[in-house]
Amino acid sequence: MEVTWGETRVVLVLGDITEQDTEAIVNAANSSLLGGGGVDGAIHRAAGPKLHEECLAIRARQGGCPTGEAVITSGGNLRARYVIHAVGPIWHGGHAGEADLLRRAYTNSLRLAKEHGIKSIAFPSISTGAYRFPIAQAARIALSAIRAFAEANPGALAEVRMVLYSPADFRVYEDALRQELAQQAQ
Protein backbone atom coordinates (compact mmCIF):
# COMPACT_ATOMS: atom_id res chain seq x y z
CA MET A 1 0.00 0.00 0.00
CA GLU A 2 1.31 3.44 -0.84
CA VAL A 3 0.36 7.11 -0.95
CA THR A 4 2.03 10.35 -2.03
CA TRP A 5 2.18 13.27 0.40
CA GLY A 6 3.68 16.45 -0.92
CA GLU A 7 6.23 15.06 -3.36
CA THR A 8 7.08 12.07 -1.14
CA ARG A 9 6.00 8.53 -1.91
CA VAL A 10 5.14 6.70 1.33
CA VAL A 11 5.09 2.91 1.10
CA LEU A 12 4.21 0.15 3.55
CA VAL A 13 6.47 -2.88 3.14
CA LEU A 14 6.37 -6.31 4.76
CA GLY A 15 10.01 -7.27 5.25
CA ASP A 16 13.32 -6.95 7.03
CA ILE A 17 14.65 -3.44 7.70
CA THR A 18 18.26 -4.65 7.35
CA GLU A 19 17.64 -5.66 3.72
CA GLN A 20 16.23 -2.35 2.49
CA ASP A 21 17.99 -0.62 -0.40
CA THR A 22 17.06 2.91 0.66
CA GLU A 23 19.83 5.45 1.23
CA ALA A 24 19.13 5.31 4.97
CA ILE A 25 17.41 2.99 7.38
CA VAL A 26 16.26 3.97 10.83
CA ASN A 27 17.31 1.99 13.86
CA ALA A 28 14.88 1.78 16.78
CA ALA A 29 17.81 2.43 19.09
CA ASN A 30 18.19 2.63 22.83
CA SER A 31 19.80 5.70 24.36
CA SER A 32 23.15 3.92 24.80
CA LEU A 33 23.45 3.44 21.00
CA LEU A 34 25.30 0.18 21.64
CA GLY A 35 22.79 -2.31 20.26
CA GLY A 36 20.24 -4.42 22.02
CA GLY A 37 17.45 -6.74 21.05
CA GLY A 38 14.93 -6.69 18.22
CA VAL A 39 15.51 -4.25 15.37
CA ASP A 40 18.45 -2.61 17.16
CA GLY A 41 20.36 -5.88 17.57
CA ALA A 42 19.55 -7.02 14.03
CA ILE A 43 20.87 -3.76 12.54
CA HIS A 44 24.06 -3.85 14.62
CA ARG A 45 24.72 -7.48 13.65
CA ALA A 46 24.08 -6.85 9.94
CA ALA A 47 26.07 -3.60 9.81
CA GLY A 48 29.17 -5.02 11.49
CA PRO A 49 31.83 -3.49 13.74
CA LYS A 50 32.10 -0.13 11.93
CA LEU A 51 28.62 0.81 13.15
CA HIS A 52 29.55 -0.04 16.74
CA GLU A 53 32.73 2.07 16.48
CA GLU A 54 30.78 5.07 15.18
CA CYS A 55 28.22 4.71 17.96
CA LEU A 56 31.03 4.60 20.54
CA ALA A 57 32.39 7.84 19.07
CA ILE A 58 28.98 9.51 19.39
CA ARG A 59 28.73 8.31 23.00
CA ALA A 60 32.19 9.73 23.74
CA ARG A 61 31.19 13.05 22.18
CA GLN A 62 27.68 13.49 23.63
CA GLY A 63 26.97 10.63 26.03
CA GLY A 64 24.40 8.70 23.98
CA CYS A 65 21.13 9.87 22.50
CA PRO A 66 18.14 11.14 24.49
CA THR A 67 14.62 9.79 23.95
CA GLY A 68 12.91 11.52 21.02
CA GLU A 69 16.21 12.44 19.40
CA ALA A 70 18.20 10.88 16.55
CA VAL A 71 21.82 10.61 15.38
CA ILE A 72 23.34 9.39 12.12
CA THR A 73 26.15 6.97 11.27
CA SER A 74 27.29 5.18 8.17
CA GLY A 75 25.55 1.96 7.22
CA GLY A 76 28.60 -0.26 7.66
CA ASN A 77 27.95 -3.55 5.83
CA LEU A 78 24.28 -2.75 5.13
CA ARG A 79 22.88 -1.94 1.68
CA ALA A 80 21.81 1.43 3.11
CA ARG A 81 24.53 4.06 3.11
CA TYR A 82 23.38 5.50 6.45
CA VAL A 83 21.74 4.41 9.68
CA ILE A 84 19.72 6.99 11.58
CA HIS A 85 19.45 5.90 15.21
CA ALA A 86 16.16 7.15 16.70
CA VAL A 87 15.37 6.62 20.36
CA GLY A 88 11.69 6.07 20.95
CA PRO A 89 9.97 6.12 24.33
CA ILE A 90 9.25 3.24 26.64
CA TRP A 91 5.47 2.96 27.15
CA HIS A 92 4.40 3.95 30.67
CA GLY A 93 0.64 4.01 30.09
CA GLY A 94 0.49 7.08 27.90
CA HIS A 95 0.74 9.72 30.61
CA ALA A 96 4.49 10.42 30.44
CA GLY A 97 4.64 12.28 27.12
CA GLU A 98 5.20 9.09 25.12
CA ALA A 99 3.19 10.21 22.08
CA ASP A 100 5.14 13.46 21.74
CA LEU A 101 8.47 11.69 22.21
CA LEU A 102 7.59 9.12 19.54
CA ARG A 103 6.52 11.85 17.09
CA ARG A 104 9.82 13.65 17.77
CA ALA A 105 11.81 10.46 17.08
CA TYR A 106 10.23 10.22 13.61
CA THR A 107 10.45 13.96 12.88
CA ASN A 108 14.08 14.21 14.02
CA SER A 109 14.99 11.21 11.84
CA LEU A 110 13.36 12.86 8.81
CA ARG A 111 15.11 16.16 9.62
CA LEU A 112 18.50 14.39 9.72
CA ALA A 113 17.75 12.74 6.39
CA LYS A 114 16.94 16.12 4.84
CA GLU A 115 20.08 17.72 6.32
CA HIS A 116 22.25 14.97 4.78
CA GLY A 117 20.57 15.09 1.36
CA ILE A 118 19.10 11.61 1.82
CA LYS A 119 16.21 11.04 -0.58
CA SER A 120 14.99 7.60 0.55
CA ILE A 121 14.58 6.28 4.07
CA ALA A 122 13.10 3.17 5.67
CA PHE A 123 11.61 3.09 9.18
CA PRO A 124 10.72 0.20 11.45
CA SER A 125 7.81 0.58 13.86
CA ILE A 126 9.67 2.46 16.59
CA SER A 127 8.96 1.58 20.25
CA THR A 128 6.35 -1.12 19.54
CA GLY A 129 8.52 -4.12 20.45
CA ALA A 130 10.34 -4.32 23.77
CA TYR A 131 9.27 -0.74 24.62
CA ARG A 132 5.58 -1.86 24.49
CA PHE A 133 4.10 1.22 22.78
CA PRO A 134 0.63 0.14 21.52
CA ILE A 135 1.12 -0.45 17.82
CA ALA A 136 -2.17 1.02 16.58
CA GLN A 137 -1.42 4.31 18.33
CA ALA A 138 2.23 4.22 17.24
CA ALA A 139 1.22 3.65 13.61
CA ARG A 140 -1.07 6.70 13.63
CA ILE A 141 1.69 8.83 15.17
CA ALA A 142 4.33 7.59 12.71
CA LEU A 143 2.19 8.17 9.63
CA SER A 144 0.93 11.59 10.73
CA ALA A 145 4.51 12.69 11.50
CA ILE A 146 5.69 11.50 8.08
CA ARG A 147 2.76 13.21 6.36
CA ALA A 148 3.35 16.50 8.20
CA PHE A 149 7.06 16.47 7.36
CA ALA A 150 6.51 15.55 3.70
CA GLU A 151 3.91 18.27 3.22
CA ALA A 152 6.05 20.90 5.00
CA ASN A 153 9.22 19.93 3.09
CA PRO A 154 8.22 19.28 -0.54
CA GLY A 155 10.99 17.63 -2.52
CA ALA A 156 13.12 16.87 0.56
CA LEU A 157 12.43 13.12 0.36
CA ALA A 158 11.47 11.01 -2.64
CA GLU A 159 10.47 7.90 -0.67
CA VAL A 160 9.70 6.92 2.90
CA ARG A 161 9.12 3.25 3.66
CA MET A 162 7.51 1.82 6.76
CA VAL A 163 9.00 -1.67 6.98
CA LEU A 164 6.91 -4.04 9.09
CA TYR A 165 8.33 -7.38 10.12
CA SER A 166 5.09 -9.30 10.68
CA PRO A 167 1.85 -9.57 8.69
CA ALA A 168 -0.09 -8.53 11.82
CA ASP A 169 1.94 -5.32 12.16
CA PHE A 170 1.56 -4.66 8.44
CA ARG A 171 -2.25 -4.87 8.77
CA VAL A 172 -2.21 -2.40 11.67
CA TYR A 173 -0.25 0.09 9.56
CA GLU A 174 -2.60 -0.45 6.60
CA ASP A 175 -5.54 0.42 8.84
CA ALA A 176 -3.71 3.48 10.18
CA LEU A 177 -2.87 4.64 6.66
CA ARG A 178 -6.53 4.29 5.62
CA GLN A 179 -7.51 6.39 8.68
CA GLU A 180 -4.91 9.03 7.81
CA LEU A 181 -6.21 9.19 4.21
CA ALA A 182 -9.81 9.47 5.41
CA GLN A 183 -8.81 12.28 7.76
CA GLN A 184 -6.93 14.01 4.94
CA ALA A 185 -10.04 13.84 2.70
CA GLN A 186 -12.17 15.68 5.26
C-alpha positions in Angstrom: 0.0 0.0 0.0 1.3 3.4 -0.8 0.4 7.1 -1.0 2.0 10.3 -2.0 2.2 13.3 0.4 3.7 16.5 -0.9 6.2 15.1 -3.4 7.1 12.1 -1.1 6.0 8.5 -1.9 5.1 6.7 1.3 5.1 2.9 1.1 4.2 0.2 3.5 6.5 -2.9 3.1 6.4 -6.3 4.8 10.0 -7.3 5.2 13.3 -7.0 7.0 14.7 -3.4 7.7 18.3 -4.6 7.3 17.6 -5.7 3.7 16.2 -2.4 2.5 18.0 -0.6 -0.4 17.1 2.9 0.7 19.8 5.4 1.2 19.1 5.3 5.0 17.4 3.0 7.4 16.3 4.0 10.8 17.3 2.0 13.9 14.9 1.8 16.8 17.8 2.4 19.1 18.2 2.6 22.8 19.8 5.7 24.4 23.2 3.9 24.8 23.4 3.4 21.0 25.3 0.2 21.6 22.8 -2.3 20.3 20.2 -4.4 22.0 17.4 -6.7 21.1 14.9 -6.7 18.2 15.5 -4.2 15.4 18.4 -2.6 17.2 20.4 -5.9 17.6 19.6 -7.0 14.0 20.9 -3.8 12.5 24.1 -3.8 14.6 24.7 -7.5 13.6 24.1 -6.8 9.9 26.1 -3.6 9.8 29.2 -5.0 11.5 31.8 -3.5 13.7 32.1 -0.1 11.9 28.6 0.8 13.1 29.6 0.0 16.7 32.7 2.1 16.5 30.8 5.1 15.2 28.2 4.7 18.0 31.0 4.6 20.5 32.4 7.8 19.1 29.0 9.5 19.4 28.7 8.3 23.0 32.2 9.7 23.7 31.2 13.0 22.2 27.7 13.5 23.6 27.0 10.6 26.0 24.4 8.7 24.0 21.1 9.9 22.5 18.1 11.1 24.5 14.6 9.8 24.0 12.9 11.5 21.0 16.2 12.4 19.4 18.2 10.9 16.5 21.8 10.6 15.4 23.3 9.4 12.1 26.1 7.0 11.3 27.3 5.2 8.2 25.6 2.0 7.2 28.6 -0.3 7.7 27.9 -3.5 5.8 24.3 -2.7 5.1 22.9 -1.9 1.7 21.8 1.4 3.1 24.5 4.1 3.1 23.4 5.5 6.4 21.7 4.4 9.7 19.7 7.0 11.6 19.4 5.9 15.2 16.2 7.2 16.7 15.4 6.6 20.4 11.7 6.1 21.0 10.0 6.1 24.3 9.2 3.2 26.6 5.5 3.0 27.2 4.4 3.9 30.7 0.6 4.0 30.1 0.5 7.1 27.9 0.7 9.7 30.6 4.5 10.4 30.4 4.6 12.3 27.1 5.2 9.1 25.1 3.2 10.2 22.1 5.1 13.5 21.7 8.5 11.7 22.2 7.6 9.1 19.5 6.5 11.8 17.1 9.8 13.7 17.8 11.8 10.5 17.1 10.2 10.2 13.6 10.4 14.0 12.9 14.1 14.2 14.0 15.0 11.2 11.8 13.4 12.9 8.8 15.1 16.2 9.6 18.5 14.4 9.7 17.8 12.7 6.4 16.9 16.1 4.8 20.1 17.7 6.3 22.2 15.0 4.8 20.6 15.1 1.4 19.1 11.6 1.8 16.2 11.0 -0.6 15.0 7.6 0.5 14.6 6.3 4.1 13.1 3.2 5.7 11.6 3.1 9.2 10.7 0.2 11.5 7.8 0.6 13.9 9.7 2.5 16.6 9.0 1.6 20.3 6.4 -1.1 19.5 8.5 -4.1 20.4 10.3 -4.3 23.8 9.3 -0.7 24.6 5.6 -1.9 24.5 4.1 1.2 22.8 0.6 0.1 21.5 1.1 -0.4 17.8 -2.2 1.0 16.6 -1.4 4.3 18.3 2.2 4.2 17.2 1.2 3.6 13.6 -1.1 6.7 13.6 1.7 8.8 15.2 4.3 7.6 12.7 2.2 8.2 9.6 0.9 11.6 10.7 4.5 12.7 11.5 5.7 11.5 8.1 2.8 13.2 6.4 3.4 16.5 8.2 7.1 16.5 7.4 6.5 15.6 3.7 3.9 18.3 3.2 6.0 20.9 5.0 9.2 19.9 3.1 8.2 19.3 -0.5 11.0 17.6 -2.5 13.1 16.9 0.6 12.4 13.1 0.4 11.5 11.0 -2.6 10.5 7.9 -0.7 9.7 6.9 2.9 9.1 3.2 3.7 7.5 1.8 6.8 9.0 -1.7 7.0 6.9 -4.0 9.1 8.3 -7.4 10.1 5.1 -9.3 10.7 1.9 -9.6 8.7 -0.1 -8.5 11.8 1.9 -5.3 12.2 1.6 -4.7 8.4 -2.2 -4.9 8.8 -2.2 -2.4 11.7 -0.2 0.1 9.6 -2.6 -0.5 6.6 -5.5 0.4 8.8 -3.7 3.5 10.2 -2.9 4.6 6.7 -6.5 4.3 5.6 -7.5 6.4 8.7 -4.9 9.0 7.8 -6.2 9.2 4.2 -9.8 9.5 5.4 -8.8 12.3 7.8 -6.9 14.0 4.9 -10.0 13.8 2.7 -12.2 15.7 5.3 
